[in-house]
Amino acid sequence: TPAPASPAPASPVAVAEAPTTPRASTIPPIFLRALPPVGECTASLGGVTTSIVVTRDQLDGWIKLSSANQGIAVSPMTPEGRKLSLSSDGTAMLDAGGDVASWGPGFVPGSAVEFHLLSGTSATYLGSLDVFSDGTYKGTVPIPSGQAPGTYTLQVNGWTADTRLRAKETMVLSLSILANISNPNANPGVKGKTARGIVSFNAYSAKLTKSVARRLDAVIKRIPNKSNNLVRVIGVVERGSGARANALAKARTKSVARYLLSQGVSGKYVLKTVTNTSGKGSSGKRTKVRIIPNRGT
């Protein structure tokens, strides 16, 4: 039975960063004849295609891939360090200038797990993360700020000993994930008119009511089309509120995002919470929505 990758932490924190000047790549990337399937991935062990188990959290933005005793998880981050949601079809969404947090078990201690961006027959080496003595790795690698927007293969390669192969020969586990890259600062003049809205939840609840749904429907009607959007959902917390209030605000952002996704609004989702510091009345029940057309890829 395939072993799952290490559980995703609430907020992946780098503990083994890629060096400022990355070491030379020692594992050449594997070029595919075609991009991985949408929302899926391609895996090989020692150049031989292998079966994998794919799990994902669309709103928290992580993808976990497991094969035998090895596993790799990736979680895209904005340049500000916030998690990026996956697209509506499960594709990883990356920001130029942002990072990819990654972790997983089953690699050769003292080796390195390497990251590449592939486009056709060209490869961009992103960096590597060291494997600890227990065979796990964890950290972040950067996406170059000048990376051109488009569709790429994010390939993660690491050395692993697979006992099913002859003489326990050390082999490379290679996992390829379809990814769309956008530049959050590019072409601000063509992003389209932003559709905005504020919805209010019932006290102590993240349940999306009919009233909230109607308000969100009104926001959706103000965008030119439902595809290729940048969707920002912001839960507002009162100043001085504790962890429970922050967790509730986060749950409300997920309720809003799930509804928008169910209505076909696709693209890149960014969810976060902010603290109300104005002192102008209660805002702890509110969630703000901004949909920016033509900025989702």
Backbone bond lengths (Angstrom), bond angles and torsions (degrees), N, CA, C in turn:
res aa  C-N    CA-C-N  psi(-1)  N-CA   C-N-CA  omega(-1)  CA-C   N-CA-C  phi
1 T - - - 1.469 - - 1.520 108.52 -
2 P 1.317 118.33 128.55 1.462 119.51 -178.56 1.515 111.18 -59.60
3 A 1.325 116.33 136.00 1.457 120.87 177.84 1.506 109.62 -84.47
4 P 1.340 118.11 133.64 1.469 119.54 -179.64 1.508 111.67 -69.58
5 A 1.343 115.61 154.65 1.456 120.48 174.76 1.515 108.92 -67.84
6 S 1.330 116.86 166.17 1.448 121.03 -179.89 1.517 109.81 -57.52
7 P 1.353 118.52 141.84 1.458 120.40 -178.58 1.520 111.16 -57.07
8 A 1.337 116.07 143.07 1.459 120.60 179.84 1.520 109.72 -70.93
9 P 1.327 118.50 126.83 1.454 119.13 175.21 1.514 110.10 -69.63
10 A 1.354 116.33 160.38 1.461 119.78 -178.84 1.515 111.03 -56.44
11 S 1.327 116.56 -43.06 1.458 121.85 176.01 1.522 107.56 -139.30
12 P 1.339 118.67 101.96 1.467 119.51 -177.15 1.518 112.26 -55.01
13 V 1.325 116.47 128.63 1.457 121.58 -179.20 1.516 108.62 -118.14
14 A 1.323 116.47 132.15 1.456 120.34 -177.87 1.517 110.37 -68.76
15 V 1.327 116.20 131.09 1.462 120.50 173.09 1.521 110.87 -124.24
16 A 1.313 116.99 -6.13 1.470 120.58 177.75 1.517 107.86 -143.83
17 E 1.316 115.38 74.41 1.454 120.66 -172.39 1.524 112.30 -66.15
18 A 1.341 115.13 150.41 1.456 119.40 169.02 1.518 108.22 -63.50
19 P 1.335 118.69 140.10 1.458 120.40 -178.07 1.514 111.90 -63.76
20 T 1.351 115.61 155.62 1.464 120.45 179.47 1.518 110.77 -56.39
21 T 1.331 116.34 -43.42 1.462 121.77 172.38 1.519 107.34 -109.44
22 P 1.347 117.76 99.09 1.469 120.01 -172.22 1.516 112.17 -57.38
23 R 1.317 115.62 143.40 1.458 120.60 174.70 1.523 108.54 -64.78
24 A 1.292 116.34 160.68 1.460 119.73 178.80 1.524 109.89 -64.79
25 S 1.316 115.08 143.23 1.455 119.71 178.48 1.522 109.81 -67.75
26 T 1.352 116.34 132.52 1.461 120.93 178.76 1.520 111.95 -107.29
27 I 1.335 117.10 -11.41 1.467 121.46 179.77 1.522 107.89 -117.12
28 P 1.310 118.38 106.48 1.463 119.38 -178.10 1.523 111.11 -64.77
29 P 1.329 117.91 143.01 1.465 120.04 178.57 1.521 111.25 -66.91
30 I 1.321 115.60 155.19 1.455 122.25 176.34 1.523 108.19 -102.28
31 F 1.325 116.69 118.34 1.454 120.46 -178.68 1.528 109.66 -86.42
32 L 1.318 115.37 132.05 1.450 121.53 -178.68 1.519 110.44 -95.16
33 R 1.312 115.70 154.27 1.474 119.36 176.60 1.519 111.31 -70.31
34 A 1.310 116.41 -26.41 1.462 120.77 179.27 1.518 108.23 -146.53
35 L 1.336 116.42 163.32 1.454 120.76 176.87 1.522 109.95 -63.74
36 P 1.341 117.62 152.97 1.468 119.17 174.09 1.519 109.86 -59.89
37 P 1.328 117.59 156.91 1.469 120.12 178.09 1.523 111.36 -59.23
38 V 1.332 116.22 149.96 1.459 121.03 178.04 1.523 109.45 -58.32
39 G 1.335 115.93 129.23 1.449 120.78 178.16 1.516 114.74 72.23
40 E 1.332 118.30 3.62 1.453 121.57 179.52 1.533 109.19 -123.91
41 C 1.318 117.96 -161.38 1.450 120.81 178.12 1.523 108.63 -157.83
42 T 1.318 115.80 168.34 1.456 122.88 177.82 1.528 108.18 -118.44
43 A 1.319 117.03 136.67 1.461 120.51 -178.58 1.516 110.76 -130.66
44 S 1.340 115.43 143.82 1.461 120.09 174.26 1.516 108.90 -140.55
45 L 1.325 115.96 149.94 1.457 122.86 177.91 1.516 107.22 -125.42
46 G 1.327 116.39 111.63 1.448 120.55 -176.18 1.515 112.28 63.24
47 G 1.337 116.67 30.69 1.458 121.11 179.53 1.511 114.27 85.10
48 V 1.334 116.77 0.16 1.469 121.21 -179.78 1.528 108.54 -106.90
49 T 1.327 116.86 128.20 1.456 120.68 179.89 1.520 110.25 -58.45
50 T 1.330 116.39 135.16 1.455 121.31 -178.09 1.519 109.55 -130.05
51 S 1.335 115.74 153.97 1.456 120.28 178.71 1.520 109.89 -79.16
52 I 1.311 115.20 149.92 1.459 121.09 -178.77 1.519 108.93 -139.06
53 V 1.323 114.93 162.90 1.456 122.17 172.48 1.527 106.51 -112.85
54 V 1.329 116.03 127.64 1.463 120.99 -178.06 1.521 108.96 -113.19
55 T 1.325 116.71 124.98 1.457 121.51 171.48 1.518 107.37 -126.88
56 R 1.329 115.68 152.48 1.473 118.91 -176.60 1.508 110.22 -152.64
57 D 1.325 115.66 155.61 1.454 122.94 170.54 1.521 106.35 -120.64
58 Q 1.331 116.23 108.36 1.460 120.69 -171.72 1.520 112.19 -62.63
59 L 1.340 117.50 -42.25 1.458 119.77 -174.20 1.528 111.90 -81.29
60 D 1.351 117.32 -40.46 1.466 119.08 177.52 1.526 111.38 -78.54
61 G 1.328 117.05 -12.45 1.452 120.74 166.66 1.508 117.21 82.04
62 W 1.345 119.43 22.70 1.462 118.13 178.51 1.521 111.28 -112.30
63 I 1.329 114.30 150.88 1.459 122.93 175.39 1.520 107.33 -124.35
64 K 1.343 117.36 129.75 1.467 121.60 178.08 1.518 108.85 -117.41
65 L 1.318 115.02 134.73 1.454 122.69 -177.43 1.521 108.58 -124.96
66 S 1.345 117.54 128.41 1.458 121.20 -176.79 1.514 110.24 -128.34
67 S 1.338 116.05 137.41 1.449 122.13 176.09 1.519 108.07 -145.05
68 A 1.344 116.71 117.20 1.463 121.47 -176.65 1.529 109.42 53.40
69 N 1.334 117.95 -121.17 1.463 121.20 -178.54 1.523 112.62 -99.85
70 Q 1.317 116.65 11.01 1.455 120.32 179.53 1.523 109.99 -108.23
71 G 1.317 116.10 156.99 1.457 119.94 177.10 1.503 111.62 -158.46
72 I 1.326 115.62 150.47 1.458 122.08 177.10 1.521 107.59 -138.55
73 A 1.301 116.57 133.21 1.457 121.89 173.58 1.519 108.68 -124.12
74 V 1.318 116.69 142.07 1.460 121.38 177.30 1.525 108.74 -129.60
75 S 1.330 115.68 145.90 1.462 121.98 179.51 1.520 108.34 -143.47
76 P 1.344 119.13 104.74 1.468 121.64 -178.98 1.529 112.15 -66.91
77 M 1.338 115.59 146.41 1.457 122.13 -178.54 1.533 110.10 -129.72
78 T 1.329 117.01 149.16 1.460 121.49 174.60 1.529 109.61 -75.85
79 P 1.353 118.11 168.32 1.474 119.15 175.46 1.531 112.82 -58.77
80 E 1.337 117.01 -23.67 1.466 120.74 179.40 1.526 112.17 -87.08
81 G 1.342 117.30 -1.47 1.458 120.77 177.26 1.516 115.05 91.29
82 R 1.343 118.34 10.60 1.454 120.74 177.23 1.523 110.04 -89.66
83 K 1.331 115.69 149.88 1.458 120.68 179.61 1.525 110.45 -72.26
84 L 1.340 115.91 142.11 1.463 122.28 177.45 1.520 109.16 -103.43
85 S 1.326 116.67 131.77 1.454 120.20 176.35 1.525 110.49 -71.28
86 L 1.338 116.22 157.72 1.450 120.79 173.38 1.524 109.33 -75.75
87 S 1.325 116.71 162.03 1.457 119.82 175.94 1.523 109.30 -70.10
88 S 1.313 116.54 171.73 1.464 120.73 -176.93 1.524 112.42 -63.22
89 D 1.350 117.97 -23.02 1.468 120.00 178.34 1.529 112.45 -97.83
90 G 1.330 117.02 7.88 1.453 120.64 176.01 1.508 115.63 91.50
91 T 1.341 117.90 6.35 1.460 121.41 179.37 1.526 110.40 -76.70
92 A 1.334 116.60 139.97 1.462 120.96 176.31 1.526 109.80 -68.65
93 M 1.332 117.20 133.83 1.455 123.16 178.99 1.529 108.00 -111.16
94 L 1.328 117.05 121.95 1.454 122.36 -176.89 1.518 110.44 -116.36
95 D 1.324 116.26 149.12 1.462 122.48 175.02 1.521 109.96 -104.86
96 A 1.326 116.95 131.30 1.464 119.39 168.67 1.530 107.96 -61.20
97 G 1.328 116.31 130.70 1.457 120.51 -175.42 1.512 113.43 89.00
98 G 1.338 117.56 -6.24 1.454 121.38 177.78 1.518 111.24 -92.93
99 D 1.329 116.68 -157.86 1.458 122.20 -177.23 1.517 110.29 -137.35
100 V 1.324 114.97 164.58 1.454 122.05 168.27 1.522 107.30 -119.84
101 A 1.342 116.49 113.64 1.460 120.34 172.13 1.521 108.14 -80.28
102 S 1.337 117.02 140.89 1.460 119.61 -176.45 1.522 109.58 -150.69
103 W 1.336 115.97 148.76 1.456 121.53 179.14 1.526 108.83 -158.44
104 G 1.331 116.72 160.73 1.454 119.29 178.65 1.520 112.72 169.82
105 P 1.358 118.09 163.43 1.459 123.82 179.85 1.523 112.25 -107.57
106 G 1.348 115.90 170.67 1.452 121.29 166.97 1.515 116.28 93.73
107 F 1.347 118.36 23.57 1.458 120.91 -178.14 1.531 110.44 -115.01
108 V 1.313 115.88 165.61 1.460 121.37 -175.68 1.531 109.92 -71.95
109 P 1.338 119.06 120.09 1.465 120.88 179.16 1.528 111.26 -55.54
110 G 1.329 115.56 137.97 1.453 120.72 179.34 1.517 114.23 86.63
111 S 1.336 117.12 -9.55 1.462 119.73 176.81 1.528 108.55 -88.76
112 A 1.326 116.89 -165.55 1.458 120.94 -179.70 1.522 109.42 -138.15
113 V 1.320 115.69 145.65 1.463 122.38 172.33 1.523 106.76 -97.70
114 E 1.327 116.84 127.85 1.463 121.48 -172.17 1.522 111.74 -112.40
115 F 1.333 114.79 151.52 1.457 121.85 -174.45 1.523 109.80 -126.22
116 H 1.340 116.36 132.85 1.463 122.79 177.36 1.522 109.80 -132.74
117 L 1.316 116.04 151.95 1.457 123.04 167.18 1.522 106.95 -108.36
118 L 1.326 117.36 123.96 1.455 121.66 -177.65 1.522 110.31 -111.99
119 S 1.334 114.37 139.72 1.461 121.32 174.37 1.516 107.05 -142.62
120 G 1.343 116.72 107.73 1.460 119.12 -175.06 1.514 110.19 63.90
121 T 1.347 116.46 -120.78 1.466 121.06 179.40 1.527 112.03 -106.84
122 S 1.324 117.39 14.68 1.469 120.76 177.11 1.518 109.91 -108.16
123 A 1.335 115.72 149.02 1.461 121.21 -177.52 1.515 109.89 -133.75
124 T 1.324 116.61 137.95 1.465 123.21 172.64 1.519 107.53 -111.83
125 Y 1.328 116.06 118.70 1.467 121.12 179.49 1.524 108.64 -80.82
126 L 1.340 117.46 120.67 1.461 121.80 -177.01 1.523 113.12 -89.63
127 G 1.331 117.52 -27.67 1.459 120.57 -177.71 1.518 110.28 138.18
128 S 1.329 116.19 -172.97 1.458 121.39 -176.97 1.517 110.24 -141.00
129 L 1.338 115.66 159.32 1.462 123.10 176.35 1.524 108.77 -124.67
130 D 1.322 116.86 133.66 1.462 121.38 -177.67 1.524 111.32 -71.40
131 V 1.337 115.45 145.13 1.457 122.45 176.16 1.527 108.62 -93.34
132 F 1.329 116.93 129.39 1.455 122.17 -177.23 1.531 110.75 -78.21
133 S 1.328 115.90 176.03 1.460 121.14 -175.37 1.528 113.07 -64.50
134 D 1.336 117.76 -22.77 1.463 120.72 179.46 1.528 112.31 -90.20
135 G 1.340 117.22 6.45 1.451 120.69 178.01 1.510 115.18 85.81
136 T 1.329 117.80 5.25 1.462 121.16 178.00 1.525 110.11 -102.71
137 Y 1.321 115.43 161.23 1.464 121.39 173.14 1.520 107.97 -137.56
138 K 1.340 116.50 160.98 1.465 120.89 -179.08 1.515 108.73 -166.57
139 G 1.325 118.03 134.57 1.452 121.03 178.37 1.512 111.46 164.02
140 T 1.322 116.93 -162.21 1.456 122.02 178.74 1.527 110.04 -133.59
141 V 1.329 115.27 150.42 1.460 121.66 171.60 1.528 107.39 -125.32
142 P 1.339 118.13 146.72 1.464 120.45 -174.97 1.527 112.76 -88.29
143 I 1.326 115.40 149.44 1.456 122.75 167.76 1.525 106.53 -94.76
144 P 1.335 120.04 123.83 1.472 120.51 -177.37 1.527 111.74 -54.21
145 S 1.331 115.75 138.75 1.467 120.08 -178.47 1.520 112.17 -64.60
146 G 1.338 117.18 -23.98 1.456 120.07 179.70 1.516 113.74 -95.75
147 Q 1.333 117.89 10.63 1.462 120.23 -179.19 1.525 110.31 -63.21
148 A 1.326 116.29 128.22 1.460 120.87 -177.96 1.527 110.57 -67.07
149 P 1.340 118.12 137.09 1.467 120.01 176.30 1.523 111.18 -60.14
150 G 1.317 116.58 149.53 1.457 120.78 178.55 1.513 112.03 153.61
151 T 1.322 115.86 -171.89 1.460 122.92 -179.33 1.528 109.33 -101.23
152 Y 1.319 116.07 129.22 1.457 122.61 -175.85 1.529 109.45 -132.28
153 T 1.338 114.46 171.27 1.452 121.69 165.40 1.518 107.87 -105.54
154 L 1.327 117.25 120.79 1.461 121.85 171.67 1.516 106.66 -88.24
155 Q 1.335 116.31 113.55 1.463 120.15 -176.44 1.528 110.12 -112.00
156 V 1.337 115.48 131.41 1.460 123.05 179.95 1.524 107.45 -118.30
157 N 1.337 116.89 122.93 1.468 122.24 -175.72 1.519 110.44 -124.11
158 G 1.331 116.94 133.95 1.455 120.35 177.39 1.511 112.39 -149.25
159 W 1.340 116.89 152.51 1.458 122.30 179.82 1.521 110.04 -80.84
160 T 1.337 116.29 131.55 1.453 120.29 179.98 1.528 109.26 -143.36
161 A 1.337 117.41 147.09 1.468 122.21 176.28 1.516 107.87 -96.97
162 D 1.326 117.62 116.11 1.454 122.00 -178.37 1.523 108.82 -110.13
163 T 1.318 116.86 114.43 1.468 120.63 -173.29 1.531 112.76 -72.64
164 R 1.329 118.67 -10.04 1.452 119.61 177.98 1.528 111.73 -76.80
165 L 1.335 116.17 -15.62 1.452 119.80 -179.63 1.523 110.16 -95.92
166 R 1.306 116.12 159.03 1.464 121.81 -171.42 1.531 111.82 -58.54
167 A 1.330 114.60 136.45 1.467 123.04 173.98 1.519 113.20 56.05
168 K 1.329 117.20 26.12 1.463 121.24 -179.59 1.526 111.54 51.79
169 E 1.302 115.55 37.85 1.461 120.90 -177.31 1.528 110.19 -60.34
170 T 1.323 116.74 135.28 1.455 120.90 178.85 1.522 109.56 -71.94
171 M 1.337 115.80 126.37 1.446 120.77 -174.80 1.524 110.21 -125.82
172 V 1.315 115.11 162.72 1.463 120.91 177.75 1.519 109.43 -96.32
173 L 1.338 116.20 125.31 1.449 121.40 170.41 1.522 107.83 -90.26
174 S 1.325 116.92 123.72 1.460 121.91 -177.59 1.519 109.14 -123.11
175 L 1.321 116.20 124.57 1.456 121.85 179.48 1.522 109.14 -121.89
176 S 1.327 116.36 129.84 1.460 122.27 -176.53 1.527 109.70 -119.47
177 I 1.329 115.53 127.74 1.465 121.94 -174.39 1.518 108.81 -124.47
178 L 1.325 116.69 134.45 1.460 120.72 175.06 1.526 109.27 -69.12
179 A 1.335 117.14 132.77 1.465 121.19 -178.53 1.520 110.29 -141.88
180 N 1.314 115.81 140.17 1.461 122.20 172.87 1.518 109.07 -107.22
181 I 1.336 116.07 131.45 1.462 121.43 -179.61 1.522 109.52 -110.76
182 S 1.318 115.72 134.02 1.461 121.18 173.79 1.517 108.38 -126.49
183 N 1.318 115.73 158.25 1.461 121.71 176.20 1.515 107.42 -106.81
184 P 1.348 118.64 109.92 1.463 120.36 -175.09 1.516 113.84 -64.79
185 N 1.342 118.13 -15.30 1.465 120.74 -178.70 1.521 113.37 -108.39
186 A 1.353 116.64 5.23 1.464 119.43 -175.18 1.520 111.54 -90.09
187 N 1.333 115.06 144.00 1.463 123.19 172.98 1.523 114.03 47.38
188 P 1.351 118.56 54.91 1.453 118.62 -179.10 1.515 112.84 -63.53
189 G 1.329 117.10 -20.27 1.455 119.24 -176.91 1.508 113.86 -76.50
190 V 1.338 119.07 -12.68 1.456 120.33 -177.42 1.529 111.74 -115.51
191 K 1.307 116.94 17.38 1.456 118.64 -176.03 1.522 113.02 -75.38
192 G 1.340 118.63 -16.35 1.450 120.65 -179.24 1.519 111.80 89.81
193 K 1.310 115.99 166.33 1.460 121.02 -177.63 1.518 110.68 -75.73
194 T 1.324 116.48 130.72 1.454 121.97 -177.99 1.524 110.68 -75.21
195 A 1.324 115.96 133.26 1.466 121.62 173.09 1.521 107.86 -97.45
196 R 1.325 117.28 127.02 1.462 122.16 -175.01 1.521 110.72 -122.59
197 G 1.313 115.20 154.91 1.451 120.57 175.24 1.510 110.98 -165.18
198 I 1.332 115.76 156.64 1.460 122.25 176.28 1.520 107.60 -127.65
199 V 1.327 116.72 127.89 1.460 121.15 178.45 1.524 108.78 -117.84
200 S 1.334 115.98 149.67 1.460 121.67 -179.18 1.522 110.23 -119.81
201 F 1.314 115.69 128.30 1.453 122.05 178.88 1.532 110.67 -93.17
202 N 1.313 115.75 162.63 1.459 119.64 172.71 1.525 109.72 -69.00
203 A 1.325 116.11 155.97 1.461 120.78 -178.36 1.533 110.50 -58.61
204 Y 1.330 115.98 136.69 1.458 124.45 175.53 1.533 112.51 60.89
205 S 1.333 117.38 25.04 1.453 120.14 -176.84 1.520 111.03 -135.72
206 A 1.342 115.52 143.99 1.463 121.68 172.10 1.525 110.34 -112.57
207 K 1.341 116.78 10.92 1.461 120.64 -179.97 1.522 109.97 -71.56
208 L 1.320 115.72 131.79 1.453 120.88 -178.34 1.530 108.94 -83.33
209 T 1.321 116.37 112.03 1.457 122.05 -176.53 1.528 110.62 -85.37
210 K 1.331 115.78 170.87 1.464 120.70 177.32 1.523 110.71 -62.16
211 S 1.327 117.11 -34.97 1.464 120.91 178.60 1.527 111.25 -64.49
212 V 1.336 116.32 -43.14 1.463 120.17 177.69 1.523 109.87 -64.26
213 A 1.330 116.97 -42.88 1.466 120.75 179.97 1.524 111.09 -59.83
214 R 1.334 117.40 -41.75 1.470 120.18 179.25 1.521 111.22 -63.07
215 R 1.314 117.12 -40.22 1.465 120.03 179.14 1.525 111.07 -66.42
216 L 1.322 116.06 -38.82 1.463 119.27 178.09 1.526 110.78 -68.38
217 D 1.320 117.16 -37.46 1.469 120.30 176.44 1.521 110.63 -59.69
218 A 1.340 116.21 -37.52 1.469 119.95 179.19 1.519 111.40 -66.07
219 V 1.346 116.89 -35.88 1.463 120.47 176.85 1.526 110.09 -67.05
220 I 1.339 116.31 -43.55 1.462 120.75 -178.96 1.529 110.68 -59.30
221 K 1.320 117.11 -38.58 1.467 120.90 -177.74 1.529 112.33 -64.59
222 R 1.327 117.48 -18.08 1.471 120.44 -176.70 1.522 113.21 -91.01
223 I 1.347 118.40 0.59 1.463 119.79 177.07 1.526 108.64 -101.16
224 P 1.349 118.04 147.91 1.471 120.18 -175.42 1.517 113.83 -67.22
225 N 1.332 118.16 -33.23 1.465 121.22 175.27 1.520 108.51 -154.08
226 K 1.313 115.99 164.92 1.463 120.96 -173.51 1.521 113.63 -88.03
227 S 1.327 118.29 -6.60 1.460 120.56 -177.01 1.528 110.72 -102.73
228 N 1.345 115.19 159.42 1.464 122.44 172.32 1.523 113.02 60.21
229 N 1.329 116.46 46.38 1.465 120.72 -179.41 1.530 111.15 -112.11
230 L 1.321 115.67 151.89 1.457 122.02 168.28 1.524 106.90 -99.61
231 V 1.331 116.67 116.47 1.457 122.10 -174.76 1.527 108.68 -112.38
232 R 1.314 115.75 119.05 1.467 121.41 177.25 1.526 108.41 -110.97
233 V 1.322 116.60 123.42 1.458 122.38 179.39 1.525 107.41 -119.70
234 I 1.325 115.99 121.58 1.473 121.27 -170.16 1.525 109.54 -124.04
235 G 1.305 116.60 115.15 1.457 121.09 174.79 1.513 110.64 -86.57
236 V 1.321 117.01 132.80 1.464 122.12 -175.90 1.521 109.78 -100.50
237 V 1.323 115.79 132.07 1.461 122.67 -178.46 1.532 108.41 -119.33
238 E 1.335 116.85 138.62 1.459 120.49 176.34 1.528 111.30 -67.67
239 R 1.315 115.87 144.21 1.460 120.35 177.52 1.532 109.81 -60.06
240 G 1.322 115.58 132.71 1.454 120.67 179.87 1.515 114.55 90.00
241 S 1.341 116.95 -1.95 1.460 120.01 179.30 1.526 110.45 -70.30
242 G 1.309 116.14 153.88 1.452 120.72 -178.25 1.515 113.31 -90.89
243 A 1.333 114.88 -168.94 1.462 121.31 -176.56 1.525 111.89 -63.74
244 R 1.341 117.23 -33.18 1.465 119.57 -179.01 1.523 111.08 -64.87
245 A 1.333 116.44 -40.95 1.463 119.97 178.58 1.520 111.23 -66.22
246 N 1.317 116.84 -37.85 1.469 119.96 177.28 1.525 110.87 -65.35
247 A 1.332 117.05 -41.15 1.458 120.38 178.59 1.527 110.61 -64.16
248 L 1.336 117.19 -38.05 1.462 120.90 178.70 1.528 110.46 -66.07
249 A 1.335 116.67 -42.02 1.467 120.05 178.63 1.532 110.41 -62.41
250 K 1.327 116.76 -39.76 1.458 120.34 178.31 1.528 110.53 -65.34
251 A 1.335 117.63 -40.94 1.460 121.01 178.38 1.524 110.95 -62.76
252 R 1.331 116.73 -35.63 1.466 120.29 178.66 1.525 111.20 -67.51
253 T 1.338 117.25 -38.22 1.470 118.50 177.47 1.527 110.32 -62.93
254 K 1.331 116.85 -36.81 1.467 119.75 179.16 1.524 111.00 -68.65
255 S 1.332 117.28 -37.53 1.464 120.02 177.81 1.520 110.63 -61.95
256 V 1.338 115.92 -42.82 1.463 120.25 179.05 1.518 110.33 -65.00
257 A 1.335 116.95 -45.91 1.463 120.37 -178.04 1.525 111.22 -63.45
258 R 1.324 117.14 -41.42 1.464 119.65 179.22 1.529 111.08 -62.52
259 Y 1.322 117.37 -38.45 1.459 119.52 178.67 1.527 110.80 -65.89
260 L 1.325 116.54 -44.84 1.467 119.60 179.49 1.527 110.59 -60.74
261 L 1.329 116.43 -41.87 1.467 120.03 177.24 1.526 111.06 -62.91
262 S 1.335 116.86 -39.83 1.467 120.30 -179.52 1.522 111.83 -65.62
263 Q 1.346 115.88 -22.98 1.463 120.55 178.77 1.526 112.22 -93.18
264 G 1.356 116.35 7.81 1.458 120.39 174.23 1.506 115.71 89.65
265 V 1.338 118.39 8.13 1.463 120.64 179.25 1.525 108.12 -78.23
266 S 1.322 117.10 108.58 1.459 121.53 -174.50 1.522 110.52 -112.96
267 G 1.331 114.90 169.36 1.461 121.80 -178.41 1.505 110.38 131.66
268 K 1.311 116.88 -138.91 1.469 122.50 -177.66 1.528 109.45 -111.78
269 Y 1.328 115.77 127.69 1.464 121.60 -179.61 1.535 109.79 -106.93
270 V 1.317 115.98 134.84 1.469 122.39 173.98 1.522 107.37 -125.45
271 L 1.330 116.86 118.36 1.463 122.12 -179.60 1.519 109.78 -112.92
272 K 1.331 117.11 136.40 1.462 120.44 177.29 1.523 109.46 -157.49
273 T 1.332 115.91 171.56 1.456 122.15 173.98 1.523 108.82 -122.33
274 V 1.343 116.49 149.25 1.458 122.28 177.05 1.520 108.73 -133.08
275 T 1.321 116.09 158.23 1.460 122.01 179.81 1.516 110.08 -100.13
276 N 1.331 116.96 131.38 1.458 122.30 176.21 1.524 109.30 -76.18
277 T 1.319 116.74 117.72 1.473 120.88 -178.81 1.520 112.39 -113.83
278 S 1.339 117.72 4.41 1.464 119.84 -175.97 1.512 112.60 -76.60
279 G 1.355 116.74 -27.86 1.454 119.39 -177.93 1.516 113.58 73.83
280 K 1.332 117.50 12.35 1.468 121.61 -177.02 1.527 110.28 -98.82
281 G 1.318 116.65 67.33 1.455 120.22 174.89 1.520 112.78 88.00
282 S 1.314 113.56 170.02 1.460 120.17 -176.72 1.521 110.89 -74.10
283 S 1.307 116.26 133.86 1.470 120.86 176.12 1.515 111.23 -132.84
284 G 1.340 117.10 9.07 1.448 121.10 -174.86 1.508 115.23 -66.88
285 K 1.340 117.68 -13.13 1.464 120.27 179.02 1.524 111.77 -95.68
286 R 1.318 117.54 -3.08 1.454 120.54 -169.74 1.528 113.14 -93.08
287 T 1.312 113.91 148.51 1.463 121.87 171.41 1.521 107.60 -133.18
288 K 1.320 115.86 128.50 1.463 121.41 -178.32 1.527 109.99 -96.87
289 V 1.326 114.71 143.74 1.463 120.75 -179.74 1.527 109.02 -127.37
290 R 1.327 115.55 131.84 1.473 121.18 173.12 1.521 108.06 -132.29
291 I 1.322 115.70 125.47 1.464 121.18 177.47 1.514 107.96 -117.67
292 I 1.342 116.55 116.54 1.457 122.52 -177.89 1.524 108.20 -105.99
293 P 1.333 117.73 111.48 1.483 120.23 -177.21 1.535 112.14 -65.36
294 N 1.322 114.77 151.66 1.476 123.32 172.48 1.517 112.67 61.44
295 R 1.320 118.92 29.86 1.460 121.75 177.81 1.512 111.98 -129.11
296 G 1.337 117.23 16.34 1.454 119.42 -173.39 1.513 114.32 -88.08
297 T 1.358 118.99 -9.71 1.455 120.43 177.71 1.499 108.94 -134.47
